[in-house]
Amino acid sequence: MSERVAVRKTYKLFIGGKFPRSESGRSYLVQSSNVSLASRKDARDAVVAARAAVKGWAGATAYNRGQILYRAAEMLEGRREQFVALGVPGDEVDAAVDRWVWYAGWSDKLPQVYGGANPVAGPYFNLSSPEPTGVVAVVAPERPALLGLVSVIAPAIVTGNTVVVAASPTEPLAAVTLAEVLATSDLPGGVVNILTGRITETAPTLAAHMDVNAIDLTGVTDAELAADLEVRAAENLKRVLRPTPADHDWSADPGLARMTNLLETKTVWHPKGV
């Protein structure tokens, strides 16, 4: 009997709720597995998918979004050992599960905290309410691979935005495995899209894309690249979240900033009845 040849797993991109290979056909080797190497066209396809999902996701009830994030926490908990086998520490997986739950709890509370009635001079009601920015491009941090990724995705989507994530090129397995979790968490296709490969190839395309409303540069470690991405983002006045310092404590209380930074405030005037 001939010796059996193991089938090497190929980790694909996550675009529009599906797992396509890169249109370029390229891949690279990580921990004895093939990982798709996203192209600029893959980045554009991901933006199209994210834009198509905005209306349905932003229009969903806050309760529904919270339930889906909580479902993601449940599914992640059930696949804990798989992440540990990929090299993610067990306590980091636990922290990532807790982070999903934490953000899920804010889904129907943030409008009450961040919005409200404003005192005005005159016979009017003046009400402010937070609304999602739209499509957000995110450069994920390299480490912690899983907790850092959840910490940039969850605050963006719980507030009604859709995201295109450029995963860390050196730590992509946690990202593509998280995509498998999200695909089974009732999350509508296109709400989260994950690209693996070179940040220097996909991030400039996302920063310059006219249908991207904001870009989160959390995982950018090259100051020159960060400056270039900001310049590209200025073309359509994108909101820019600047890189997070290397010594940032991802296990600390995340606060509300990552959610509120990706919101717009809509204010409505309405005359009071006589």
Buried (B, 14 or more C-beta within 10 A) or exposed (E): EEEEEEEEEEBBBBBBBEBEBBBBEBBBEBEEBBBBBBBBEBBBBBBBBBBBBBEEBBEBEBEBBBBBBBBBBBBBBEBBEBBEEBEBBEEBBBBBBBBBBBBBBBBBEBBEEBBEEEEEEEEEEBBBBBBBBBBBBBBBBBBBBBBBBBBBBBBBBBBBBBBBBBBBBEBBBBBBBBBBBBBEBEBBBBBBBBBBBBBEBBBBBBBBBEEBBBBBBBBBBEEEBBEBBBEBBEEEEBBBBEBBEEEEEBBEEBEBEBBBBBBEEEEEEEEEEE
